[in-house]
Amino acid sequence: MIGMLGLIASLILLMYLTMKGVNIIIAAIISAVVVALTGGLNLETALTEHYMTGFTNYFYSWFLIFLLGAVFGKIMQVTKAADSIAIWVKDTLDPSKAVFAVVAAAAIMTYGGVSLFVVGFAVYPIAVSLFKVANLPHRFIPAALVFGSISFTMTAPGSPEIQNLIPTEFFGTKPTAGGIIGVLMAIIIMVTGGILLSRMVKKAVQNGEVFSLPNQSSNEETAAALEEELEMQRPNAASSGNDYPNVILAILPLAAVIAILNTAANFTSSTAAALISLTSGIVLACILMMKYLVGFWEALAKGAQDALVAAANTCAVVGFGSVAAQVAAFDTFVDALVNIPGPPLMGLAIAVTLICGITGSASGGLGIALPILAPMYMSQGLDPGAMHRISALASGGLDSLPHNGYVVTTIRAICGETHKRAYWPIFILSAAMPTVVLFLAVILYSIF
């Protein structure tokens, strides 16, 4: 009983500390200490063996993916290729389609393998321009960015995002695993989310909401300064033709990453295919946009730093999960999920989405759940492709709770908003609705 209470308390503590802004590495170690002490584990063994084994094993398996993905994102940023794509989407869709333009710009880049945070910072100035012209509430920009970045693009078949690659290691599958049902789920999330976001924005406008920068009503001077800064960052029509690469050149590296990944995966492991595709994307971007490439070595250095931080943060969560997995209460928890009445895939779906929600990390949750759950479900003779896609979809649901790192960064650092103003649309689009689609996928995979 104490062990179960300790497990629950440690999970709540991890979520609480993360939401309070405590560094995730520190929060994970503190939570690991709590679960070890209440679970009857030797503290030294829990930290030096279980925690560090989980930490280092995840780092060993996935750091190169983090590294190349971060470097690719920085190259796309410094060559202004990301800006070029955002400008093209803005110019292609008229201001009345501002919401869809922001979602489309974010989706194109993330499905092509560009780092989430690069996408957020690149698209935000364009989003401000579009929302201002269309006089739409600024508080919906974070939802548009998050929805375009981490919903259908992260979990769809063929995506180069790590959440679609991790299941390949445990189920022996390819990035395209899940077949037509996986594609259908991605389309449902994309279309349904687009409709919901459009209706939420329309309702807000009907209620009298208009465009205004954060704090504009209470601090005109600060808002004016922010607007001036955005104007300096925002590309304009006069410069977009000369100072930014042609959009075709900008998109080619993204298309190459997707094509090479899903071709190479037929001849080698999915991890190797991802490394080959991302390296190819980096090289191609450098060659095609050499004219715009300034500070190459600095971009590599910054990409490496970003990769270390992102990987270490995720490893910390996985390390905590490795400690939690050693206590008897965790086995009880897993057994309860595995034996949930209904389709066999239901337990896998619920377990992954709960763990991702608790940790606030899709990749971290997968890193904790799949080493334990995958062998159990593989032994039942279930379709590996279905398990892969269910796992990926489950990672993209409750992970978007308020303490998720990308959600916090997008709302606060990128958009200057608050959770109170901006989070509810994000919850609907990137947590509630994808979770509903997840259970639809469980039903379809169980039938077909």
C-alpha positions as CSV (number, residue, x, y, z in Angstrom):
1,M,0.0,0.0,0.0
2,I,2.8,2.4,0.9
3,G,4.6,1.5,-2.3
4,M,1.5,2.4,-4.4
5,L,1.0,5.7,-2.5
6,G,4.7,6.5,-3.0
7,L,4.5,5.7,-6.7
8,I,1.4,8.0,-7.1
9,A,3.0,10.7,-4.9
10,S,6.2,10.6,-6.9
11,L,4.3,11.0,-10.2
12,I,2.3,13.9,-8.9
13,L,5.5,15.5,-7.5
14,L,7.2,15.2,-10.9
15,M,4.3,16.9,-12.6
16,Y,4.0,19.6,-9.9
17,L,7.8,20.4,-9.9
18,T,7.8,20.6,-13.7
19,M,4.8,22.9,-13.8
20,K,6.5,25.1,-11.2
21,G,9.4,25.5,-13.5
22,V,11.9,23.3,-11.7
23,N,14.5,21.9,-14.1
24,I,13.3,18.5,-15.3
25,I,16.6,16.8,-14.4
26,I,16.4,17.9,-10.8
27,A,12.7,17.2,-10.6
28,A,13.2,13.6,-12.0
29,I,16.0,12.8,-9.5
30,I,13.9,14.1,-6.5
31,S,10.9,12.1,-7.7
32,A,13.1,9.0,-8.2
33,V,14.3,9.4,-4.6
34,V,10.7,9.5,-3.3
35,V,9.6,6.4,-5.3
36,A,12.8,4.5,-4.2
37,L,12.3,5.3,-0.5
38,T,8.6,4.5,-0.4
39,G,9.1,1.4,-2.6
40,G,11.7,-0.2,-0.3
41,L,14.6,0.2,-2.7
42,N,18.2,0.7,-1.7
43,L,18.7,4.4,-2.5
44,E,22.3,4.0,-3.8
45,T,21.3,1.2,-6.1
46,A,18.2,3.0,-7.3
47,L,20.2,6.1,-8.3
48,T,23.5,4.7,-9.4
49,E,22.2,1.6,-11.2
50,H,18.5,1.8,-12.1
51,Y,18.3,5.6,-12.7
52,M,21.6,5.9,-14.5
53,T,21.0,2.7,-16.6
54,G,17.7,4.2,-17.9
55,F,19.3,7.5,-18.5
56,T,22.4,6.3,-20.3
57,N,20.6,3.6,-22.3
58,Y,18.1,6.2,-23.8
59,F,21.0,8.6,-24.5
60,Y,22.9,5.8,-26.2
61,S,20.0,4.9,-28.4
62,W,18.7,8.3,-29.4
63,F,21.3,11.0,-29.0
64,L,22.4,11.0,-32.6
65,I,18.8,11.5,-33.7
66,F,18.5,14.4,-31.3
67,L,21.8,15.9,-32.6
68,L,21.1,15.6,-36.3
69,G,17.5,16.8,-35.9
70,A,18.7,19.9,-33.9
71,V,21.5,20.7,-36.4
72,F,19.1,20.3,-39.3
73,G,16.7,22.7,-37.6
74,K,19.5,25.3,-37.0
75,I,20.7,25.1,-40.6
76,M,17.1,25.6,-41.8
77,Q,17.0,28.6,-39.5
78,V,20.3,30.3,-40.3
79,T,19.8,29.9,-44.0
80,K,16.3,31.5,-43.6
81,A,14.7,28.5,-45.3
82,A,12.2,28.2,-42.4
83,D,11.3,31.9,-42.8
84,S,11.0,31.4,-46.6
85,I,8.5,28.6,-46.1
86,A,6.5,30.6,-43.6
87,I,6.4,33.6,-46.0
88,W,5.3,31.4,-48.9
89,V,2.4,30.0,-46.8
90,K,1.4,33.5,-45.7
91,D,1.4,34.8,-49.3
92,T,-0.4,31.7,-50.7
93,L,-3.3,31.9,-48.3
94,D,-5.1,35.2,-47.9
95,P,-5.5,36.8,-44.5
96,S,-9.0,35.3,-44.0
97,K,-7.2,31.9,-43.8
98,A,-4.7,33.1,-41.2
99,V,-5.3,30.2,-38.8
100,F,-4.8,27.6,-41.5
101,A,-1.7,29.4,-42.8
102,V,-0.1,29.2,-39.3
103,V,-1.0,25.5,-38.9
104,A,0.2,24.7,-42.4
105,A,3.5,26.4,-42.0
106,A,4.2,24.6,-38.8
107,A,3.1,21.3,-40.1
108,I,5.2,21.4,-43.3
109,M,8.3,22.1,-41.4
110,T,7.8,19.6,-38.5
111,Y,6.8,16.8,-40.9
112,G,10.0,17.5,-42.7
113,G,12.1,17.0,-39.6
114,V,12.7,20.6,-38.4
115,S,13.1,21.0,-34.7
116,L,9.8,22.0,-32.9
117,F,11.4,25.0,-31.3
118,V,12.9,26.3,-34.5
119,V,9.5,26.1,-36.1
120,G,7.8,28.0,-33.2
121,F,10.2,30.9,-33.3
122,A,10.3,31.0,-37.2
123,V,6.5,31.0,-37.7
124,Y,5.5,33.2,-34.8
125,P,6.3,36.6,-36.4
126,I,4.4,35.5,-39.5
127,A,1.5,34.4,-37.4
128,V,1.4,37.8,-35.7
129,S,1.3,39.5,-39.2
130,L,-1.6,37.3,-40.3
131,F,-3.6,37.5,-37.1
132,K,-3.2,41.3,-37.0
133,V,-4.4,41.8,-40.6
134,A,-7.3,39.4,-40.0
135,N,-8.0,41.0,-36.6
136,L,-8.1,37.6,-34.8
137,P,-7.3,37.1,-31.1
138,H,-3.6,36.7,-30.4
139,R,-4.3,34.1,-27.7
140,F,-5.0,31.5,-30.4
141,I,-1.6,31.7,-32.0
142,P,0.0,29.2,-29.4
143,A,-2.8,26.7,-30.2
144,A,-2.2,27.0,-34.0
145,L,1.6,26.6,-33.5
146,V,1.2,23.6,-31.2
147,F,-1.5,21.9,-33.3
148,G,0.5,22.2,-36.4
149,S,3.7,21.0,-34.7
150,I,2.9,18.1,-32.4
151,S,-0.4,16.5,-33.3
152,F,-0.9,14.8,-36.7
153,T,2.7,15.5,-38.0
154,M,4.4,13.9,-35.0
155,T,2.4,10.7,-34.9
156,A,1.6,10.2,-38.6
157,P,3.1,7.3,-40.6
158,G,6.3,8.2,-42.3
159,S,7.1,11.1,-40.0
160,P,10.8,11.6,-39.1
161,E,9.9,12.8,-35.6
162,I,11.4,10.7,-32.8
163,Q,8.0,9.8,-31.5
164,N,7.4,7.8,-34.7
165,L,10.9,6.3,-34.6
166,I,11.1,5.0,-31.0
167,P,8.4,2.3,-31.6
168,T,10.4,0.9,-34.5
169,E,13.1,-0.3,-32.0
170,F,10.6,-2.3,-29.9
171,F,8.2,-3.7,-32.5
172,G,10.7,-4.2,-35.4
173,T,8.6,-2.0,-37.6
174,K,9.2,0.8,-40.2
175,P,8.3,4.5,-39.9
176,T,5.3,3.9,-42.2
177,A,3.9,1.2,-39.9
178,G,0.2,1.2,-39.2
179,G,-1.0,1.2,-42.8
180,I,-4.1,3.0,-44.1
181,I,-5.6,3.2,-40.6
182,G,-2.6,5.2,-39.4
183,V,-3.0,7.6,-42.3
184,L,-6.7,7.9,-41.7
185,M,-6.1,8.8,-38.1
186,A,-3.7,11.5,-39.1
187,I,-6.2,12.9,-41.5
188,I,-9.0,12.8,-38.9
189,I,-6.8,14.7,-36.4
190,M,-5.8,17.3,-39.0
191,V,-9.3,17.9,-40.4
192,T,-11.2,17.7,-37.0
193,G,-8.6,19.9,-35.3
194,G,-8.7,22.4,-38.1
195,I,-12.5,22.7,-37.8
196,L,-12.4,22.9,-34.0
197,L,-9.8,25.6,-34.1
198,S,-11.7,27.6,-36.7
199,R,-14.9,27.5,-34.7
200,M,-13.2,28.5,-31.5
201,V,-11.6,31.5,-33.2
202,K,-14.9,32.4,-34.9
203,K,-16.8,32.2,-31.6
204,A,-14.2,34.4,-29.9
205,V,-14.5,37.0,-32.7
206,Q,-18.3,36.9,-32.4
207,N,-17.9,37.6,-28.7
208,G,-16.1,40.8,-29.4
209,E,-12.4,39.6,-29.2
210,V,-10.0,41.4,-31.5
211,F,-6.3,41.3,-32.1
212,S,-4.1,42.7,-29.4
213,L,-0.6,41.8,-28.2
214,P,-0.3,40.3,-24.7
215,N,-0.8,42.9,-22.0
216,Q,-1.6,45.6,-24.6
217,S,-4.7,46.8,-22.7
218,S,-2.8,47.2,-19.4
219,N,0.6,48.2,-20.7
220,E,0.5,50.1,-23.9
221,E,4.2,51.1,-23.8
222,T,5.4,47.5,-23.4
223,A,3.1,46.3,-26.1
224,A,4.3,49.0,-28.5
225,A,7.9,48.0,-27.9
226,L,7.0,44.3,-28.5
227,E,5.2,45.3,-31.8
228,E,8.3,47.3,-32.9
229,E,10.5,44.4,-32.2
230,L,8.3,42.0,-34.2
231,E,8.2,44.4,-37.1
232,M,12.0,44.3,-37.2
233,Q,12.0,40.5,-37.2
234,R,9.1,40.2,-39.6
235,P,9.9,39.6,-43.3
236,N,8.4,42.1,-45.6
237,A,7.4,41.9,-49.3
238,A,10.3,44.0,-50.5
239,S,12.9,41.8,-48.8
240,S,11.3,38.3,-49.2
241,G,12.5,38.0,-52.8
242,N,16.1,38.8,-52.3
243,D,17.0,38.0,-48.7
244,Y,15.3,34.6,-48.5
245,P,15.9,31.5,-50.5
246,N,13.4,30.4,-53.1
247,V,10.6,28.3,-51.4
248,I,11.3,25.4,-53.7
249,L,14.9,25.3,-52.5
250,A,13.7,25.6,-48.9
251,I,11.3,22.7,-49.1
252,L,13.6,20.3,-51.0
253,P,15.6,19.3,-47.9
254,L,12.4,18.6,-46.0
255,A,11.1,16.4,-48.8
256,A,14.4,14.7,-49.1
257,V,14.4,13.8,-45.4
258,I,10.9,12.2,-45.6
259,A,11.7,10.4,-48.9
260,I,15.1,9.1,-47.9
261,L,13.9,8.0,-44.4
262,N,11.1,5.9,-45.7
263,T,13.1,4.5,-48.6
264,A,16.2,3.6,-46.6
265,A,14.1,2.0,-43.9
266,N,13.4,-0.8,-46.3
267,F,17.1,-1.7,-46.5
268,T,18.4,-0.9,-43.0
269,S,17.1,-0.2,-39.5
270,S,14.8,2.7,-39.0
271,T,17.4,4.4,-36.7
272,A,20.0,4.1,-39.4
273,A,17.6,5.4,-42.0
274,A,16.8,8.4,-39.8
275,L,20.5,9.2,-39.4
276,I,21.0,8.9,-43.2
277,S,18.0,11.0,-44.0
278,L,18.7,13.8,-41.5
279,T,22.4,13.9,-42.6
280,S,21.2,14.1,-46.3
281,G,18.8,16.9,-45.4
282,I,21.6,18.9,-43.7
283,V,24.0,18.5,-46.6
284,L,21.4,19.3,-49.2
285,A,20.3,22.4,-47.3
286,C,23.9,23.6,-47.1
287,I,24.4,23.0,-50.8
288,L,21.2,24.5,-52.1
289,M,21.3,27.5,-49.8
290,M,25.0,28.1,-49.5
291,K,24.4,31.8,-50.5
292,Y,22.4,32.3,-47.3
293,L,24.5,30.1,-45.0
294,V,26.2,32.5,-42.5
295,G,27.8,31.1,-39.3
296,F,27.9,27.4,-40.3
297,W,30.1,26.4,-37.4
298,E,28.1,28.4,-34.9
299,A,24.9,26.7,-36.2
300,L,26.5,23.3,-35.6
301,A,27.6,24.3,-32.1
302,K,24.2,25.7,-31.2
303,G,22.5,22.6,-32.6
304,A,24.8,20.4,-30.5
305,Q,24.0,22.4,-27.4
306,D,20.2,22.2,-28.0
307,A,20.5,18.5,-28.6
308,L,22.3,17.9,-25.4
309,V,19.7,19.8,-23.4
310,A,16.8,18.1,-25.1
311,A,18.3,14.6,-24.8
312,A,19.3,15.1,-21.2
313,N,15.8,16.3,-20.2
314,T,14.2,13.3,-21.8
315,C,16.8,10.9,-20.4
316,A,16.1,12.2,-16.9
317,V,12.4,11.3,-17.2
318,V,13.3,7.9,-18.6
319,G,15.7,7.4,-15.6
320,F,12.9,8.2,-13.2
321,G,10.8,5.6,-15.0
322,S,13.5,3.0,-14.7
323,V,13.5,3.5,-10.9
324,A,9.7,3.4,-10.7
325,A,9.7,0.1,-12.7
326,Q,11.7,-1.6,-9.9
327,V,9.0,-1.2,-7.2
328,A,6.3,-3.8,-6.8
329,A,3.5,-1.2,-7.1
330,F,4.6,-0.5,-10.7
331,D,4.1,-4.2,-11.6
332,T,0.6,-4.0,-10.1
333,F,-0.1,-0.9,-12.1
334,V,1.1,-2.5,-15.3
335,D,-0.8,-5.7,-14.7
336,A,-4.0,-3.7,-14.1
337,L,-3.6,-1.9,-17.5
338,V,-2.6,-5.0,-19.4
339,N,-5.7,-6.8,-18.1
340,I,-8.2,-4.0,-18.9
341,P,-11.4,-5.5,-20.4
342,G,-11.8,-4.9,-24.1
343,P,-9.5,-5.1,-27.1
344,P,-5.9,-6.1,-26.1
345,L,-4.6,-2.9,-27.6
346,M,-6.6,-0.9,-25.1
347,G,-4.2,-1.5,-22.3
348,L,-1.2,-0.4,-24.4
349,A,-3.0,2.8,-25.5
350,I,-4.0,3.7,-21.9
351,A,-0.6,2.9,-20.4
352,V,1.4,4.9,-22.9
353,T,-0.9,7.9,-22.9
354,L,-1.0,8.0,-19.1
355,I,2.7,7.8,-18.7
356,C,3.3,10.4,-21.4
357,G,0.8,12.6,-19.6
358,I,2.4,12.2,-16.3
359,T,5.9,13.0,-17.5
360,G,4.7,15.7,-19.9
361,S,6.9,14.2,-22.6
362,A,5.9,12.1,-25.6
363,S,9.4,10.7,-26.2
364,G,10.1,10.3,-22.5
365,G,6.8,8.5,-21.9
366,L,7.6,6.1,-24.8
367,G,11.1,5.5,-23.4
368,I,9.6,4.5,-20.1
369,A,6.6,2.5,-21.3
370,L,7.8,0.5,-24.3
371,P,10.7,-1.4,-22.8
372,I,8.3,-2.8,-20.3
373,L,5.1,-3.1,-22.3
374,A,6.3,-4.1,-25.8
375,P,7.5,-7.6,-24.9
376,M,4.2,-8.3,-23.1
377,Y,2.1,-7.4,-26.1
378,M,4.5,-8.9,-28.7
379,S,4.1,-12.2,-26.9
380,Q,0.4,-12.0,-27.5
381,G,0.9,-12.2,-31.2
382,L,-0.6,-8.8,-32.0
383,D,0.2,-6.9,-35.2
384,P,3.5,-5.0,-34.7
385,G,2.3,-2.3,-37.1
386,A,-0.8,-1.7,-35.1
387,M,1.1,-1.6,-31.8
388,H,3.6,0.9,-33.3
389,R,0.9,3.2,-34.5
390,I,-1.1,3.0,-31.3
391,S,2.0,3.8,-29.3
392,A,2.8,6.8,-31.4
393,L,-0.8,8.1,-31.3
394,A,-0.9,7.6,-27.5
395,S,2.3,9.6,-27.1
396,G,0.7,12.6,-28.8
397,G,-2.3,12.9,-26.5
398,L,-2.1,13.7,-22.8
399,D,1.6,14.6,-23.2
400,S,0.3,18.1,-24.1
401,L,-0.9,18.8,-20.5
402,P,0.1,22.2,-19.1
403,H,3.6,21.0,-17.9
404,N,4.7,19.8,-21.3
405,G,8.0,21.6,-22.2
406,Y,7.0,22.6,-25.7
407,V,3.6,23.9,-24.6
408,V,5.2,26.0,-21.8
409,T,7.9,27.4,-24.2
410,T,5.3,28.2,-26.9
411,I,2.9,29.9,-24.6
412,R,5.3,31.9,-22.5
413,A,8.7,32.3,-24.3
414,I,7.6,32.4,-28.0
415,C,4.2,34.0,-27.8
416,G,4.4,35.9,-24.5
417,E,0.9,34.6,-23.5
418,T,-0.3,33.0,-20.2
419,H,-1.8,29.5,-19.7
420,K,-5.0,31.1,-18.4
421,R,-5.5,32.9,-21.8
422,A,-4.0,30.4,-24.3
423,Y,-4.0,26.9,-22.9
424,W,-7.7,25.8,-23.3
425,P,-7.6,25.6,-27.1
426,I,-4.3,23.7,-26.9
427,F,-5.9,21.2,-24.5
428,I,-8.8,20.6,-26.9
429,L,-6.7,20.3,-30.1
430,S,-3.6,18.5,-28.8
431,A,-4.7,16.5,-25.8
432,A,-8.5,15.8,-25.8
433,M,-9.2,15.3,-29.5
434,P,-6.1,13.2,-30.3
435,T,-6.9,11.0,-27.3
436,V,-10.4,10.4,-28.7
437,V,-8.9,9.5,-32.1
438,L,-6.5,7.1,-30.3
439,F,-9.4,5.1,-29.0
440,L,-11.0,5.1,-32.4
441,A,-7.7,3.7,-33.7
442,V,-7.8,0.9,-31.1
443,I,-11.3,-0.1,-32.3
444,L,-10.3,0.0,-36.0
445,Y,-7.1,-2.0,-35.5
446,S,-9.0,-4.5,-33.4
447,I,-11.6,-5.0,-36.1
448,F,-9.4,-5.0,-39.1
